């Protein structure tokens, strides 16, 4: 990578032996099981540096919503400085990949540029359209200053399209260009092309390969070839890994952790790579994270283990589609990704499950987390960058959507603009482009937008204060209004809350269960007022339709 300050750590690492790859994972930390992760498409979020909008000569001549739009790391930094994520109760930010992308447009989906970040060309540097490595370092530092973790989107499955010119093909010993995936077996999912235009990394190969000539020439022109080669030599000497393609990528990806303090990975296309690869990536990332933490002990108030969440398309809670219990069913093989380094998986069933009545949804999820997924993390969402069937695509029920997502058992993924009801339908677009409109910041200036945002903020800050919301034991207290408690008591962590919701008649009283004793001072964090507990009931001074009860001294 361009800017290095870790030679001592690398040299020391040569004297250390690599620990065994993880087998059955330990329970996921309650912090991550309750995380509120803000997922932003870097190019579409906020434009903090207009000067990089036409990096590498890119211009806005792609099909609708398929050109670069100007969003960058400087924009994310500005929103951090504004307190936007803090006010929303966000505990982690996940950005789409900011590594260097192919420079030219491709015709696979019409005329499209790599604005999304999933067509990598060089894993060791930031794409100029997104900013610089200094910007990246500053973003992580500013997030950490607010107690917010940073996740980066990692790709090992494929390189960007071989367009030619500045975007040459990778050598044939690095990538395969056939067959296309048929999804009928493990091989038909993992050792194949998910998209014919992409170049599939030979992640199953142990055959040593040389660096691609175009990458050697690029690094030489940038004045960093000797440094990059020396680091690779040190990495392979320490680990004893063969110089096979997957190990180069693992080294390059974990450098972002070792150098900048990245707190976790969101793994792209996890089911399209041999699961053993992810176990190795996790082991190396944990090592890199430990090195960074030891040299930056004051960066975060609380140390957390390195976190890895995977995208396994068609996998989710409640035996969703390809799920069999906790395993993904390839047809001829079942894989439990939690046994291969993952702390959590994205719950792709939530947009479907969330159409059920709220009590049914919460009961179903509580049962899953009490049994099959006990101690495991799942990340719920209502919309995403590539799920063409989001909950409420027309955005007609913004308040109810937020309540269902933010109070359901499990962790939360807020896709940028969920909190401002950003449109998911855009005229003139095709395919996933309609899910990737630019952030609708102007809506926050309207009374309606302010009300929706305030709703998300109250829910988010409540989750941030209370690990029990996503990770606690769920118990129903009453049906009308629908009231429930969540209680967490594990590993020295104790937390408890009561929540109540009514889509019909407002209420002033709900059962307190065993959570709040008579005489306890209780605050409704949603309305902001104090309520009293007597006779096993929480009684509030005015009617309401949603309450988030916590001890009055909760901070």
Secondary structure by P-SEA (a helix, b strand, c coil): ccccccaaaaaaaaaccccccccccccccccccccbbbbbccccccccccccccccccccccccccccccccaaaaaaaaaacccccccccbbbbcccccccccccccccccccccccccccccccccccccaaaaaaaaaaaaaacbbbbbbbbcccccccccccccccccccccccccccccccccccccccccccccccccccccccccaaaaaaaaaaccaaaaaaaaaaaaaaccccccaaaaaaaaaaccccccccccccccccccccaaaaaaaaaaaaaaaaaaaaaccccccccccbbbbbbcccccccccccccccbbbccccccccccccccccccccccccccccaaaaaaaaaaaaacccccbbbbbbccccccccccccccccaaaaaaaaaaccbbbbbccccccccccccccccccccccccccccccccaaaaaaaaaaaaaaaaaaacccccccbbbbcccccccbbbbbbcccbbbbbbbbbbccccccccccccccccccccccccccbbbbbccccccccccccbbbbcccccc
